[in-house]
Amino acid sequence: MPFPTTNATEELPAINEILASVGQAPVTTLDQTNPDVAIAYNTLLTVSREVQAEGWTFNREFNIPKTTNADKEFVIPNNYLHVDLTHNSANSGKNVVRRRKPGEDQPKLYDTYEHTYELTAEAGGEIRLDIIFHFDWVDLPVPIQDYIVARAAAIVSSRIVGDTDQFQILQNKELLARATALEYETQQGDYTFFGHPEGQNYYNSYQPYHALYR
C-alpha cells in the first residue's frame, strides 16, 4: 500500500538519495511493502519535523494576530510545532503551554498562571502569538532539505546497515550539510548582535528576578 503523502513526486528523490547513501537500489514508488523504503520514508518525516522544530527564518514568525473561539480559547492547528504568546505588555503575567482539554481532540493554549484555557484578548479581540510552523517537503528551502536528507541518511545507515565506517562518513556529511543550512539561515535572518529580526526588537535583557525566583 502506498504511503499517504501529497508530495510523493517531490519526496521520492529524497528517499532515493537516502537509499543510495546506504547502498540500496532506487525505487519508483513510495511503497511500504519494501521495509527499507518504509524506514527511509518514516525517518525522513521524523527528521524533517525535528529540524523544523528548531525554528528557522523560513518557518518562524513573531507577533502574529490570531482570534480565539467563542469560549475565548485558542485551538492549536496541526501545523504548529511551537506556539507561545508574544512577549509584550498585554501578555505580561501569562504563561501558556500546549495542553489537551479533557474530552476534546485538539490541543489548546493553557495559561499555567491563571490555570485556565480562557485567554484575555488584546484590544480588538486578538491575541498575539510567536509561531514555528511545520511545512510540507516542497515548501522547505533547498539547504534545509539537504540537511534533513543527510541527517536521515545517517540514521537509516545505523538502522539498516550497521557499518560504523559508513555511519561515520554519513555523519561527517550531515555536519557539512548543517553548516550549509546555518549559513543559509544567517543570510536569510538578517541577525544582529542582539539577535532580533530587522525592524523588530525581541532582545530579552537579563532580569535578576528570574534567578531570585528559582
WOCOR-V967825 format. One record per backbone hydrogen bond with DSSP energy under -0.5 kcal/mol. NH is the residue of the N-H (numbers start at 0). CO is the residue of the C=O. Records with the same first field share a line. If there is no record, write none. Layout:
NH: CO  CO
This chain:
2: 29
4: 2
10: 6
11: 7
12: 8
13: 9
14: 10
15: 11
16: 12
17: 13
18: 14
19: 15
20: 16
21: 17  18
22: 19
23: 18
30: 28
31: 0  29
33: 30
34: 32
37: 33
38: 34
39: 35
40: 36
41: 37
42: 38
43: 39
44: 40
45: 41
46: 42
47: 43
48: 44
49: 45
50: 46
51: 47
52: 48
53: 49  50
54: 51
58: 55
59: 55
60: 130
63: 128
65: 126
67: 124
68: 72
71: 68
74: 72
75: 106
76: 74
79: 76
80: 78  131
81: 131
83: 129
85: 127
87: 85
90: 87
91: 88
93: 90
96: 109
98: 96  107
100: 98  105
103: 100
107: 98
108: 73
109: 96
110: 115
111: 94  109
114: 110
115: 110
118: 71
120: 118
121: 125
124: 121
126: 65
128: 63
129: 83
130: 60
131: 81
132: 58  130
133: 78
134: 132
138: 135
139: 136
143: 140
144: 140
145: 141
146: 142
147: 143
148: 144
149: 145
150: 146
151: 147
152: 148
153: 149
154: 150
155: 151
156: 152
157: 153
158: 154
159: 155
160: 155  156
161: 156
163: 161
166: 162
167: 163
168: 164
169: 165
170: 166
171: 167
172: 168
173: 169
174: 170
175: 171
176: 172
177: 173
178: 174
179: 175
180: 176
181: 177
182: 178
183: 179
184: 180
185: 181
186: 182
187: 183
188: 184
189: 185
190: 185
194: 191
199: 196
201: 199
204: 202
207: 205
209: 206
210: 206  207
211: 207
212: 208
213: 209
